[in-house]
């Protein structure tokens, strides 16, 4: 089965599919309000990307482009931030999370995320490192030669 990451259209079907995910909440509801205003345009883009397994949304993530105003990342003005990366339980251990992260890495920008409980080992396998000793945020930097901690 040829699985691919695609930008999710924010429509009522997508909002309905999001209810299957644990991390369903205010962000999607606010998008729903925006969606109702711009429903005339069917090509409204969203920060959500997902993978369909057959006709079911099996995995998704929210991907934002951020300005590095605090100079958290050496030699970069912009970075991506991953929120709400989640794979439904029936589809876990099939490489869908890896596929989502590899898609984000294809932009060749640093990526910041805050891992959910019990997901640290996943992010470590993806070569994400702690931003600092006091931070729970993790970073993947395409310009880093190795996976040493960034201070």
C-alpha positions as CSV (number, residue, x, y, z in Angstrom):
1,X,0.0,0.0,0.0
2,X,1.6,3.3,-1.1
3,X,1.2,5.5,2.0
4,X,2.0,9.2,1.7
5,X,1.8,12.3,3.8
6,X,-0.7,14.9,2.6
7,X,-1.9,18.3,3.6
8,X,-5.3,17.9,5.2
9,X,-8.1,20.1,4.0
10,X,-9.9,21.7,6.9
11,X,-13.5,20.6,6.2
12,X,-16.2,19.0,8.2
13,X,-15.1,15.5,7.3
14,X,-11.6,16.2,8.6
15,X,-12.8,17.7,11.8
16,X,-15.0,14.6,12.3
17,X,-12.0,12.3,11.7
18,X,-10.0,14.3,14.3
19,X,-12.4,13.2,17.0
20,X,-10.7,9.7,16.9
21,X,-7.4,11.2,18.1
22,X,-6.7,11.7,21.8
23,X,-5.2,15.2,21.2
24,X,-8.5,16.5,19.8
25,X,-9.3,19.9,21.3
26,X,-9.5,23.7,21.1
27,X,-7.1,24.0,18.1
28,X,-9.3,22.0,15.9
29,X,-12.4,23.8,17.1
30,X,-10.9,27.2,16.4
31,X,-10.0,26.0,12.9
32,X,-13.6,24.9,12.5
33,X,-14.7,28.5,13.1
34,X,-12.2,29.7,10.5
35,X,-13.3,27.0,8.2
36,X,-17.0,28.1,8.4
37,X,-15.9,31.6,7.3
38,X,-13.8,30.5,4.4
39,X,-15.8,27.4,3.3
40,X,-16.4,28.9,-0.1
41,X,-12.8,28.3,-1.0
42,X,-12.2,24.5,-1.0
43,X,-8.4,24.9,-1.3
44,X,-8.0,26.4,2.2
45,X,-4.7,25.0,3.5
46,X,-4.1,24.0,7.0
47,X,-1.1,23.2,9.2
48,X,-2.3,19.6,9.5
49,X,-0.8,16.8,7.6
50,X,-1.9,13.2,7.7
51,X,-1.7,9.7,6.4
52,X,-4.7,7.8,5.2
53,X,-4.6,4.0,5.6
54,X,-7.2,3.0,3.1
55,X,-10.0,5.5,3.6
56,X,-9.3,6.1,7.3
57,X,-7.1,8.9,8.7
58,X,-4.6,6.9,10.6
59,X,-1.9,9.4,11.6
60,X,-1.6,13.2,11.7
61,X,0.6,16.0,12.9
62,X,0.3,19.8,13.0
63,X,3.3,21.5,11.5
64,X,4.0,25.2,11.9
65,X,6.7,27.5,10.5
66,X,8.1,29.7,13.2
67,X,10.5,32.7,13.3
68,X,13.4,32.1,15.7
69,X,13.1,35.4,17.5
70,X,14.9,34.0,20.6
71,X,17.9,32.7,18.6
72,X,17.3,29.2,20.0
73,X,18.8,27.6,16.9
74,X,22.3,28.5,15.6
75,X,22.4,29.8,12.0
76,X,18.6,29.6,11.4
77,X,16.0,32.3,11.2
78,X,13.1,29.9,10.8
79,X,12.2,26.5,12.1
80,X,9.3,24.0,12.1
81,X,7.3,23.1,15.1
82,X,5.6,19.7,15.3
83,X,2.4,19.6,17.4
84,X,-0.1,16.8,17.9
85,X,1.8,14.1,16.1
86,X,-0.3,11.0,16.8
87,X,-0.9,7.6,15.2
88,X,-4.2,5.8,16.1
89,X,-3.6,2.7,18.2
90,X,-4.7,0.3,15.4
91,X,-2.1,1.7,13.1
92,X,0.9,2.0,15.4
93,X,4.2,0.1,14.7
94,X,3.7,0.5,11.0
95,X,6.1,3.3,10.4
96,X,3.5,6.1,10.1
97,X,5.1,8.3,12.8
98,X,8.4,7.9,11.1
99,X,6.9,8.8,7.7
100,X,5.4,12.0,9.3
101,X,8.7,13.1,10.8
102,X,10.7,12.3,7.6
103,X,8.2,14.5,5.7
104,X,8.8,17.4,8.1
105,X,12.6,16.8,7.8
106,X,12.3,17.1,4.0
107,X,11.8,20.9,4.4
108,X,15.4,21.0,5.6
109,X,14.7,23.4,8.4
110,X,15.4,22.7,12.1
111,X,12.4,21.1,13.8
112,X,11.3,21.7,17.4
113,X,8.8,19.6,19.3
114,X,7.7,18.9,22.9
115,X,7.3,15.2,23.3
116,X,4.3,13.6,24.8
117,X,4.5,11.3,27.8
118,X,6.3,8.0,26.9
119,X,7.4,9.2,23.4
120,X,11.0,10.2,24.2
121,X,12.5,7.1,22.7
122,X,10.7,7.7,19.4
123,X,12.2,11.2,19.2
124,X,15.6,9.9,20.1
125,X,15.5,7.4,17.3
126,X,14.7,10.4,15.0
127,X,17.9,12.2,16.2
128,X,16.1,14.8,18.2
129,X,18.1,16.2,21.2
130,X,17.2,18.4,24.2
131,X,17.3,22.1,23.5
132,X,18.9,22.5,27.0
133,X,19.2,20.6,30.2
134,X,16.2,22.5,31.7
135,X,13.9,22.2,28.7
136,X,11.5,19.4,27.7
137,X,11.6,20.7,24.1
138,X,13.5,18.7,21.6
139,X,15.3,19.8,18.4
140,X,16.4,18.2,15.2
141,X,18.8,20.4,13.3
142,X,19.7,19.5,9.7
143,X,23.0,21.4,10.1
144,X,24.1,19.5,13.2
145,X,27.0,17.1,12.4
146,X,26.1,14.8,15.2
147,X,23.4,14.4,17.8
148,X,25.2,16.1,20.7
149,X,23.1,18.3,23.0
150,X,22.8,21.9,22.0
151,X,23.5,24.4,24.7
